[in-house]
Amino acid sequence: MRLTGFGVIEASGTKLSYVASGCVKSGTGELAVRLSTILQGLKEIIAAHAPAVVAVEKVFVNANPQSTLALGQARGTAICAVVLAGLPVSEYTALQVKQSVVGNGHAAKEQVQAMVRRLLSLSGSPAADAADALACAICHAHSRGLKYRKGRIV
């Protein structure tokens, strides 16, 4: 099962609050159908939560070129969903996200999950893909003075 994580937070001054998170499940079928599922799922999430801005993690180059290409296509689809909704999109590397959330750009996934749980006062740890998406939203809230604005971030 292929998953695209999403996380929605509310930024009010320096306070961050959890709104929603989860994964769009695109299945194992043909690539075009999987990309369509991602596009539709993210359009629904954007419509349901009305974010002011969307943050997306930049693609890293991985040892498997096929995986990197598929990830890039999924990421491009996510960006299209944002642009079609008329929203601004910001992009961050995994290093930037981890540095912002954990304080260590080489933190393990479990550390990211634990800090997301702590920063958003969650009762439990979100799934790994959802935690990554929430971490990306937190990174955006911490960057460029955005923490002094109000609004939802996906």
RAMO-V129439 format. One record per residue. N is the residue number from 1. D_LAST is the distance of its C-alpha to the last C-alpha in whole Angstrom. Layout:
((N;D_LAST) (N;D_LAST))
//
This chain:
((1;22) (2;20) (3;16) (4;13) (5;10) (6;7) (7;5) (8;4) (9;7) (10;9) (11;11) (12;14) (13;17) (14;17) (15;16) (16;12) (17;12) (18;11) (19;10) (20;9) (21;9) (22;11) (23;12) (24;13) (25;17) (26;19) (27;22) (28;25) (29;26) (30;27) (31;24) (32;24) (33;23) (34;21) (35;19) (36;19) (37;18) (38;15) (39;14) (40;15) (41;13) (42;10) (43;12) (44;12) (45;9) (46;8) (47;11) (48;11) (49;8) (50;9) (51;6) (52;8) (53;7) (54;5) (55;6) (56;8) (57;11) (58;15) (59;17) (60;20) (61;24) (62;25) (63;28) (64;28) (65;28) (66;27) (67;24) (68;23) (69;23) (70;22) (71;19) (72;19) (73;19) (74;16) (75;14) (76;16) (77;15) (78;11) (79;12) (80;14) (81;12) (82;10) (83;13) (84;15) (85;13) (86;14) (87;11) (88;11) (89;10) (90;10) (91;12) (92;13) (93;16) (94;16) (95;19) (96;17) (97;14) (98;17) (99;19) (100;16) (101;16) (102;19) (103;21) (104;22) (105;21) (106;23) (107;22) (108;22) (109;19) (110;21) (111;21) (112;17) (113;17) (114;19) (115;18) (116;14) (117;16) (118;18) (119;16) (120;14) (121;18) (122;17) (123;20) (124;20) (125;18) (126;15) (127;16) (128;16) (129;13) (130;11) (131;12) (132;11) (133;8) (134;8) (135;10) (136;8) (137;6) (138;9) (139;11) (140;9) (141;10) (142;14) (143;14) (144;16) (145;17) (146;14) (147;14) (148;17) (149;15) (150;13) (151;10) (152;7) (153;4) (154;0))
//
